[in-house]
């Protein structure tokens, strides 16, 4: 009996029990939670505490000290960004400065009694998503919230992601690239079929009003807000924006072709053949049939590749002509004031290149 007690004490002192081994420094994690404006502070605190508890109970991770300061630093960084957002890569870089080897990034949304929790653990060293999870559902009390968060954390800690850093020569679906304040997602190409295309990057979000104003110096949108998608812009206006953006960055941004747009919206070669971009539930992924205008980008569930708002919010201009007459340019995806039929991924619509509307915007692509 004495030998057993001595052995246990030795193990505790050595840090073996509770995961406190010599690799402790290699397992420090930071948690960053962001939520839509209608999620109150009590709900955010409940979710944050539950996630921290779930992470530490696994013995895989140890929460870094001064995590609140880490969160405050990210919030300060958001103010300096054109889009008002901080990319996963920027968050992991800040995490590295605080000694974290991974960051758990949590996006919380709430609408009409529905709560969604989208989580991912990103490696600081490799800048890749190593675990991800998602859950949503109706809630009316804390027990419902705990159930949703538990489902998301279980999904995350049992699965793995596929995103890689922009520096990798073997680019894969979901890879994040953000050289110019416009976050892009890599889409692997396909060599066959009607949507055959080479690999390309496409905007993770629709171009926001803050991004437009930073390049063009003015904001034509009817519904004002830095994180709202820019609208009231014609196809010609988009080309002027892209021309100036390329002159500033030295890159070759462009409007995605219609084939590229649809391929990315359907999830590329990760497609689950959903009716809308990311789900068969239009409510889960899109702002539609609204009366009050656009919504902040990235506040609904993303599609299979981590791309947001390819259904709903605003229609999105594509590079192509609508047909052989070459009178109209294509836009796709449906918008905030469209019903279900116009939001289906198969639906196409058109306008003259000089036309502009309060429900039409765009996102950019990069070779």
QUIJOLIN-V665853 format. One record per pair of residues at least 12 apart in sequence whose C-alpha atoms are under 8 Angstrom apart, sorted by the first residue. I is the first residue (numbers start at 1). J is the second residue. D is the distance in whole Angstrom. If there is no record, write none. Layout:
i/j/d
I/J/D
I/J/D
This chain:
i/j/d
18/59/6
19/59/5
19/60/7
24/62/7
25/99/8
26/101/6
27/60/7
27/61/5
27/62/6
27/100/8
27/101/6
27/102/8
28/61/6
28/62/5
28/63/6
28/64/6
28/99/7
28/100/5
28/101/6
28/102/7
29/61/6
29/62/6
29/63/5
29/64/6
29/100/5
29/101/6
29/102/5
29/103/5
29/104/7
30/63/6
30/64/6
30/67/6
30/70/8
30/95/7
30/100/6
30/102/7
30/103/5
30/104/6
31/48/8
31/52/7
31/63/8
31/67/7
31/71/8
31/103/6
31/104/5
31/105/6
31/106/8
32/71/6
32/103/7
32/104/6
32/105/5
32/106/6
33/48/7
33/105/6
33/106/5
33/107/6
33/108/7
34/105/8
34/106/6
34/107/5
34/108/6
35/107/6
35/108/5
35/109/6
36/108/7
36/109/5
36/110/7
36/299/7
38/110/7
38/111/8
39/108/8
39/109/7
39/110/6
47/145/8
47/146/7
47/149/7
50/146/7
50/149/7
50/150/8
51/149/7
51/153/7
54/153/7
64/98/8
64/99/7
64/100/6
70/94/7
70/95/7
70/98/7
73/94/8
74/86/7
74/91/7
74/94/7
81/181/7
82/181/6
82/210/6
82/211/5
82/214/7
83/181/7
83/182/8
83/208/6
83/209/8
83/210/6
83/211/6
83/226/7
83/227/6
84/210/8
84/226/7
84/227/6
87/178/8
87/183/7
88/105/8
88/122/8
89/127/6
89/176/8
91/103/8
92/122/7
92/123/7
92/124/5
92/127/7
93/124/7
95/124/7
96/124/6
100/124/7
101/123/6
101/124/5
101/125/7
102/121/7
102/122/5
102/123/5
102/124/5
102/125/8
103/121/6
103/122/5
103/123/7
103/124/7
104/119/7
104/120/6
104/121/4
104/122/6
105/119/6
105/120/5
105/121/6
105/122/8
106/118/6
106/119/5
106/120/7
107/119/6
109/299/6
109/300/7
113/138/6
113/139/6
113/140/7
114/136/7
114/137/5
114/138/4
114/139/6
115/136/5
115/137/6
115/138/6
115/139/7
115/145/8
115/148/8
116/134/8
116/135/6
116/136/4
116/137/7
116/148/8
116/301/8
117/134/6
117/135/6
117/136/6
117/148/7
117/149/7
117/152/7
118/132/8
118/133/6
118/134/5
118/135/7
118/152/7
118/301/8
119/132/6
119/133/5
119/134/6
119/152/7
119/153/8
119/156/7
120/132/4
120/133/6
120/156/7
120/161/8
121/156/8
126/164/7
126/165/7
127/164/6
127/165/5
128/161/8
128/162/7
128/163/5
128/164/4
128/165/6
128/175/8
129/160/7
129/161/5
129/162/6
129/163/5
129/164/7
130/160/5
130/161/5
130/162/7
130/163/8
131/156/5
131/157/6
131/158/8
131/159/6
131/160/4
131/161/5
132/155/7
132/156/4
132/157/7
132/159/6
132/160/6
132/161/6
133/152/5
133/153/6
133/154/7
133/155/5
133/156/4
133/157/8
133/159/7
134/151/8
134/152/5
134/153/8
134/155/7
134/156/7
135/148/6
135/149/7
135/151/6
135/152/5
136/148/6
162/174/7
162/175/8
163/175/4
163/176/7
164/176/7
165/177/7
166/178/8
171/186/7
171/188/8
172/186/7
172/187/7
172/188/6
173/185/8
173/186/5
173/187/5
173/188/6
173/305/6
174/186/5
174/187/7
174/305/5
174/306/6
175/187/8
177/201/8
180/249/7
182/203/7
182/207/8
182/211/8
183/203/6
183/204/6
183/205/7
184/201/6
184/202/5
184/203/4
184/204/5
184/205/8
184/365/8
185/201/5
185/202/5
185/203/6
185/204/6
185/305/8
185/306/7
185/307/7
186/199/7
186/200/6
186/201/4
186/202/7
187/199/6
187/200/5
187/201/6
187/202/7
187/264/7
187/268/6
187/305/8
188/200/7
188/268/7
188/269/7
189/268/7
189/269/8
190/269/7
195/259/5
195/260/7
195/262/8
195/263/6
196/259/8
197/259/8
197/260/7
199/367/8
200/365/7
200/366/6
200/367/5
201/365/5
201/366/5
201/367/6
202/256/7
202/264/8
202/363/7
202/364/6
202/365/4
202/366/6
203/307/7
203/363/6
203/364/5
203/365/6
204/306/7
204/307/5
204/308/6
205/297/6
205/298/6
205/307/7
205/308/6
205/309/7
205/363/7
206/229/6
206/230/8
206/297/7
206/308/8
206/309/7
206/361/7
206/362/6
206/363/5
206/364/8
207/229/6
207/230/6
207/361/7
207/362/6
207/363/5
207/364/7
208/226/6
208/227/6
208/228/5
208/229/4
208/230/5
208/297/8
209/221/7
209/224/8
209/225/7
209/226/5
209/227/6
209/228/6
209/229/6
209/230/5
210/225/8
210/226/5
210/227/7
212/230/7
212/241/7
215/241/7
215/244/7
215/245/7
216/241/7
216/244/8
220/232/6
220/233/7
221/233/8
221/358/7
222/358/6
223/293/6
223/294/7
223/358/8
225/296/8
227/296/5
227/297/6
228/294/7
228/295/6
228/296/4
228/297/6
229/294/7
229/295/8
229/296/7
229/297/6
229/313/8
229/314/7
229/361/7
230/361/6
230/362/8
231/314/7
231/356/8
231/357/7
231/358/5
231/359/6
231/360/5
231/361/5
232/356/5
232/357/4
232/358/5
232/359/7
232/360/6
232/361/7
233/355/8
233/356/5
233/357/7
233/360/7
233/361/6
234/353/6
234/354/5
234/355/5
234/356/4
234/357/8
235/317/6
235/329/7
235/353/5
235/354/6
235/355/7
235/356/8
236/353/6
236/354/6
237/354/8
238/255/8
238/362/8
239/254/8
239/255/8
242/254/6
252/366/6
252/367/7
253/364/6
253/365/6
253/366/5
253/367/8
254/319/8
254/364/6
254/365/5
254/366/6
255/317/7
255/318/6
255/319/5
255/362/8
255/363/7
255/364/5
255/365/6
256/318/5
256/319/6
256/363/8
256/364/6
256/365/5
257/318/5
257/319/5
257/320/6
258/318/5
258/319/7
258/320/6
258/330/7
258/332/8
261/318/7
262/345/7
264/305/8
265/277/5
265/278/8
265/303/7
265/307/8
265/310/6
265/311/8
265/345/8
266/278/7
266/303/8
266/304/8
266/345/7
267/303/6
267/304/5
267/305/6
268/305/7
270/304/6
270/305/7
271/304/7
272/304/8
275/344/6
275/345/6
276/311/6
276/343/7
276/344/6
276/345/6
277/302/8
277/303/6
277/309/8
277/310/6
277/311/6
277/345/7
278/301/7
278/302/6
278/303/3
278/304/6
279/303/7
282/340/8
284/300/6
284/301/6
285/300/5
285/301/5
285/302/6
285/303/8
285/308/8
285/309/7
285/311/7
285/312/8
286/300/6
286/301/8
286/309/6
286/310/8
286/311/5
286/312/5
286/313/7
287/300/8
287/309/8
287/311/8
287/312/5
287/313/5
287/335/7
287/336/5
288/312/6
288/313/7
288/334/8
288/335/6
288/336/4
288/337/6
288/338/6
288/339/6
288/340/8
288/343/8
289/336/6
289/337/5
289/338/5
289/339/5
289/340/8
290/336/5
290/337/5
290/338/8
291/336/8
291/337/7
293/336/6
293/337/7
293/359/8
294/313/6
294/314/7
294/336/6
294/359/8
295/313/7
297/309/7
297/313/8
310/333/6
311/333/5
311/334/6
311/335/7
311/343/6
311/344/8
311/345/7
312/333/6
312/334/5
312/335/4
312/336/6
312/338/8
312/343/6
313/334/7
313/335/4
313/336/4
313/359/7
314/333/7
314/334/6
314/335/4
314/336/6
314/359/5
314/360/5
314/361/6
314/362/8
315/331/6
315/332/5
315/333/5
315/334/5
315/335/5
315/359/6
315/360/4
315/361/6
315/362/7
316/331/5
316/332/5
316/333/6
316/360/6
316/361/5
316/362/4
316/363/7
317/329/8
317/330/6
317/331/4
317/332/7
317/360/7
317/361/6
317/362/5
317/363/8
318/330/6
318/331/6
318/332/7
318/362/8
322/349/8
322/350/6
327/352/6
327/353/8
328/350/6
328/351/5
328/352/4
328/353/6
329/350/5
329/351/6
329/352/6
329/353/6
330/348/7
330/349/6
330/350/5
330/351/7
331/348/7
331/349/6
331/350/6
331/351/8
331/360/8
332/345/8
332/347/7
332/348/6
332/349/6
333/345/6
333/347/7
333/348/8
335/359/6
335/360/7
336/359/7
337/359/7
